[in-house]
Amino acid sequence: MKTFVGLFAIDAAFGFAIAVTYWFVAHEEAAGTALLAIMGAALALATAYAVLAERDAHLEGDDPNETNEQAAGEVLGVFTSASPWPILIALCTLALLTGMLWSPLLGAAGLIGMILCFWRLGAESARTGT
Amino acid sequence: MTTTDHKKIGIMYVVSTLTFFVAAAVLATLIRAQLAVPENSFLSAHAYNQIFTLHGTAMIFLVIAPFGIGLANYLVPLQIGAPDVAFPRLNATGLWLFVLGGITVFAGLAAYGGGAATGWTAYAPLDEFFEGTGAGQDLFFIGLLLTSVSTILTSLNLLVTVFLFRAPGMTMWRIPIFTWEIVATAVLVLMAFPSLAAAFAMALIERHMGGHFFDPAFGGNPVLYQHLFWFFGHPEVYVMILPYFGIVTEIVATFSRKPVFGYVGMVIAAFAIAGLSLGVWAHHMFTTGAVSNPFFSAVSFLIAVPTGVKFVNWIGTMWKGSIVLTVPMLFAVGFLLNFLIGGITGVMIASPPIDYHAHDSYFIVQHFHYTIGGGSMFALFGALYFWFPKMFGVRLGERIGRWVFALLFVGFNATFIPMGFMGMEGMARRVYTYPAIGHLPLLNAIATFGAGLMTIGTIAFFVDVLVSIRRRAPVEDNPWGGYSLEWMTSSPPPEFNFHALPPIRGRRPALE
């Protein structure tokens, strides 16, 4: 996690530095300064979250001497291997976008379909514990 | 179709991108057929515009960038010792958004008035006038919106997976360079792709909902579209190259029988390239006169430094190594040679005076094909030959593979070296025909001949795939003597990747 924090902190600092430099060089051109500043802010947000998350984190992958035996728990974990909802969510997204342009009915169907898919996906996730 | 297994999703990405690649290659063949002779009327201007638009769009959005992401889907969990990605259902959603997005873009060809014909950049106001008034243009925007959302979701997923799902002992400074390059790519995607989504959403609002973001008559600014597009567009170039840097690093280190030379330098260079690439977007806009040319020129020159570091490291890895010239290694060496030409011509046009001269000419076509075609595409083929045994438990043919490499390498250079000279003679890009003046007829004939060789090479590759799958010669788990974790599981790997994780105490767990 420390690498994660450092990585994003350096990236955020770079984002702000290049935004300030760009503003000095071309302050009459606002779009570029805005894009770079937003980039720096987004990276700073990720860094702030990482700092908070890092305080309580213990990741086996961060310890160079951790063994598989030390990392193993009683339950190895439960993982999903199939779900019908992703493909349906993608289809509904396409229906929503095309419907917004040409057919409000199709758009509404896409939106309702997406909501239903997310609802069922949540239920599936709760049922399988994944 | 309902799978959430990262390996199957990765393979579906690869198969989808290769399908789109075949379509884009057919379009490229049509382009070269049209330009084979001067004043040709094989294609109309409008058909040509649609074809080159779809060729560029498919190669960029549906082949090279998603192949890297798809391969990462397959490899990253294996390389870090994870059972799957962090969010398997999100991963599947990303795949299907990508596939549907690609189909939507191609579906534009069937629309009344034809497909998008504005070039892959779809500049405002071109998308509202001339070539861009039909539903095909809308389907272009919708399809690419879907693929950009897909790329964002997958990048987020890969980033979380690498940070949180590493096996015990697999510290960040032990993960393979390919995975590092994917981390850099994912950060880049998260910074750059929202800008593209914004640009396309604004274009759709302008086309259908009365928006005027880019219309000067209502206080809008068409240059704003270019800013938003290229703020995505130049980082996208590195989204299309960083994973391939990782592929080449893995191949070169494996077949030089040496550890990666300058591992830390490689990682720092990847992030330096990613960071700098976010500050160079307006070098595509030098000729607008609306941007700070010195700033963008200086930052563009700077990118050559970390890229040079990578070249030094690749050569350092090969230096005094026991080099084995297998087919993947041939493609890696081909990548180094071609990408070098792309990089050097890139440094040339990072200089505004040269760019003013070369802008919108075939010199630019040559430059970006050497980076993305001669670079990424060669690494793509190298990756297929290298990881095919792991994915399918079948090794591709070595002899036919050498023919594939030779045909593609000679064909590629025969196609694109002449384009630099065409550009210098003033041939403009994106024109459907040209007059018979100077050396243009000869240069174009050579380029079309080269494209023919590449077509034969591509067909030979697919023949190789079919023959190898049909023959099903048994392959061991680590046929190349690879060093990273994916070579320590079966070929193909079991569900959730490893029956038992090996101890990880260094950067080359398979050899330690």
Interface residues (C-beta under 8 A of the other chain):
Chain A: M1 T3 F4 L7 F8 I10 D11 F14 G15 I18 T21 Y22 V25 A26 E29 A31 G32 L35 L36 M39 A42 L43 L59 E60 G61 D62 D63 P64 N65 E66 T67 N68 Q70 A71 G77 F79 T80 S81 A82 S83 P84 W85 P86 I87 I89 A90 L91 T93 L94 L97 T98 L101 W102 L121 S125 T130
Chain B: M1 T2 T3 T4 D5 I80 P83 D84 P88 R89 L90 N91 A92 T93 L95 W96 L97 V99 L100 T104 A135 D138 L139 I142 L145 L146 V149 F163 L164 F165 R166 A167 P168 G169 M170 T171 M172 W173 R174 V183 V187 L190 M191 S195 L204 H208 V223 L224 H227 L228 F231 F271 G275 L278 G279 A282 A290 V291 S292 P294 F295 V299 E495 F496 A500 L501 P503 R505
